[in-house]
């Protein structure tokens, strides 16, 4: 089991320690996504992917039976146009050596997972990876299940196995951590404006107020 800290500063995510795996955001899975509004999951997973790109966090894309289930959604492919998603036959991503080898090649132990569906293709690898010593974080609002109950029961099961549930904006915030990390602020601001909903609107308003104050000399 993972021996990583579950409390204190060391329990928080950093870009340098993180690796992201995005699992099966494909048409077949979206067709029976009932725990969340599908467009919200699209927005959130793309926001997570864009955040990972801003912070240089390695991100692995994977699909299952792409010929039948459909291609990974275009919005995710657009974030990483150079990457060909790893197509699997295994339902459990962590049983596919290509994916596991790609994760291990990064040398990172904080594994951030989002996918469809939560109760199947997310829970299986999350529980197995946690048992192999990875510190696993599941992004619950960039994932979803065939029902609200299926999603909720999967999250409970994963928590019992030591997996940490988290939301995509929390991931981005922990990666940023300090506004003195100025090199990533423009990228995060741009991402929030597109994907942050009310948080993006509030950020734009704050920027307007700060800009007006500077311009007016007040």
C-alpha positions in Angstrom: 0.0 0.0 0.0 1.0 3.6 -0.5 2.9 5.1 2.4 2.5 8.7 1.1 1.3 11.3 3.5 -2.5 11.7 3.7 -2.3 14.9 5.7 0.1 17.8 6.0 1.9 19.7 3.2 3.2 16.5 1.6 -0.3 15.3 0.9 -0.9 18.1 -1.6 -0.2 17.7 -5.3 2.8 19.3 -7.0 3.4 19.5 -10.8 6.8 17.9 -10.2 5.4 14.7 -8.6 2.2 14.3 -10.6 1.3 12.2 -13.7 -2.2 12.3 -15.2 -4.0 9.4 -16.9 -7.3 10.1 -18.7 -9.3 7.0 -19.4 -12.0 6.4 -22.0 -13.6 9.8 -22.6 -15.3 8.2 -25.7 -18.7 8.4 -27.3 -19.9 5.0 -26.1 -19.1 5.9 -22.5 -20.7 9.3 -22.8 -23.9 7.7 -24.3 -24.7 6.1 -20.9 -23.2 8.8 -18.6 -26.0 9.6 -16.1 -24.3 10.7 -12.9 -23.3 14.1 -14.4 -24.3 16.4 -17.2 -22.1 15.1 -20.0 -21.1 18.6 -21.2 -19.9 19.4 -17.7 -17.6 16.3 -17.7 -16.2 17.4 -21.1 -15.5 20.9 -19.8 -13.9 19.6 -16.6 -11.7 16.9 -18.2 -10.5 19.3 -20.8 -9.8 21.9 -18.1 -7.8 19.3 -16.2 -5.9 18.4 -19.4 -5.2 22.1 -20.2 -4.0 22.6 -16.6 -1.6 19.6 -16.9 -0.2 21.1 -20.1 0.3 24.5 -18.5 2.3 22.9 -15.6 4.2 20.4 -17.8 2.6 17.4 -16.0 2.9 14.2 -18.1 -0.5 13.2 -19.4 -1.3 9.8 -20.8 -4.4 9.4 -22.9 -6.1 6.0 -23.3 -9.1 4.4 -24.9 -10.8 1.0 -24.9 -11.7 -0.8 -28.1 -11.6 2.5 -30.1 -13.0 0.9 -33.2 -16.2 0.1 -31.4 -16.3 2.7 -28.7 -15.3 5.7 -30.8 -12.3 8.0 -30.8 -11.3 10.0 -27.8 -13.3 13.3 -27.8 -11.7 15.8 -30.1 -11.4 18.5 -27.4 -8.9 16.3 -25.5 -7.0 15.3 -28.6 -6.7 19.0 -29.4 -4.9 19.6 -26.1 -2.3 17.0 -27.0 -2.3 16.8 -30.8 1.0 15.0 -30.9 -0.1 12.1 -28.8 -1.8 9.0 -30.0 -4.1 7.6 -27.3 -3.1 4.1 -26.1 -5.9 1.8 -27.2 -6.6 -1.2 -24.8 -8.6 -4.4 -24.7 -8.3 -4.6 -20.9 -11.2 -2.9 -19.1 -8.8 -2.4 -16.2 -6.2 0.2 -17.5 -3.7 -1.0 -14.9 -3.5 -4.4 -16.5 -2.3 -2.9 -19.8 1.5 -2.9 -19.7 1.7 0.0 -22.2 -0.1 2.3 -19.9 1.6 1.2 -16.8 5.0 1.4 -18.4 4.2 4.9 -19.6 3.3 6.0 -16.1 6.4 4.3 -14.5 8.6 5.9 -17.1 7.8 9.3 -15.7 9.2 8.3 -12.3 6.3 10.1 -10.6 4.2 8.5 -7.8 1.2 10.9 -7.5 -1.2 9.4 -10.0 -4.1 11.7 -11.0 -6.9 9.7 -12.8 -10.1 10.7 -14.5 -12.3 8.6 -16.7 -15.6 7.0 -17.7 -17.1 5.1 -16.1 -16.2 5.7 -12.5 -17.4 2.4 -11.2 -15.5 0.4 -13.8 -12.6 1.9 -15.8 -11.7 4.4 -13.0 -12.1 2.3 -9.9 -10.2 -0.8 -11.2 -6.9 0.9 -12.0 -7.2 3.4 -9.0 -7.6 0.5 -6.5 -4.8 -1.6 -8.1 -2.3 1.3 -8.4 -3.0 2.3 -4.8 -2.2 -1.2 -3.8 1.1 -1.0 -5.7 2.3 2.0 -3.7 1.1 4.9 -5.9 -0.6 7.9 -4.3 -3.8 7.9 -6.3 -6.1 10.9 -6.8 -9.4 10.5 -8.7 -10.9 13.6 -10.2 -14.5 13.0 -9.5 -16.0 15.8 -11.6 -14.0 14.9 -14.7 -15.3 11.3 -14.3 -18.8 9.8 -14.3 -20.8 6.7 -14.0 -23.9 5.1 -15.5 -25.9 6.4 -12.5 -25.4 8.7 -9.5 -25.4 5.6 -7.3 -22.8 3.8 -9.4 -20.5 6.9 -9.3 -21.0 7.5 -5.5 -20.5 3.8 -4.6 -17.3 3.7 -6.7 -15.9 6.8 -4.9 -16.7 5.3 -1.5 -15.0 2.0 -2.5 -11.9 3.9 -3.7 -11.7 6.0 -0.6 -11.8 2.8 1.4 -8.8 1.6 -0.6 -6.8 4.8 0.1 -7.6 6.7 -3.0 -8.1 10.5 -2.6 -11.2 12.1 -4.3 -10.6 15.6 -5.7 -12.1 18.0 -8.2 -10.3 19.4 -11.3 -10.1 23.0 -10.0 -8.6 21.7 -6.8 -5.9 19.9 -8.8 -5.1 23.0 -10.8 -5.0 25.1 -7.6 -2.6 22.7 -5.8 -0.3 22.7 -8.8 -0.3 26.5 -8.9 -0.1 26.8 -5.1 1.7 30.2 -5.1 0.8 33.2 -7.3 4.5 34.0 -7.2 4.8 31.1 -9.6 4.4 33.7 -12.3 5.4 31.6 -15.3 2.2 29.6 -15.1 -0.2 32.4 -14.2 -1.1 33.5 -17.8 -1.8 29.9 -18.8 -4.0 29.3 -15.8 -5.8 32.6 -16.3 -6.5 31.7 -19.9 -7.7 28.2 -19.0 -10.0 29.6 -16.2 -11.6 32.0 -18.6 -12.5 29.1 -20.9 -13.3 26.3 -18.4 -13.8 27.8 -15.0 -17.4 28.7 -15.2 -18.3 31.2 -12.4 -14.7 31.0 -11.1 -13.5 32.2 -14.5 -16.0 35.0 -14.5 -14.9 36.1 -11.0 -11.3 35.9 -12.1 -12.0 38.1 -15.1 -13.8 40.6 -12.9 -10.9 40.7 -10.4 -8.5 41.3 -13.3 -10.7 44.1 -14.5 -10.8 45.8 -11.1 -7.1 45.5 -10.7 -6.5 46.8 -14.2 -8.9 49.7 -13.6 -7.2 50.6 -10.3 -3.8 50.5 -11.9 -5.0 52.6 -14.9 -6.8 55.1 -12.7 -3.9 55.6 -10.4 -6.2 55.0 -7.4 
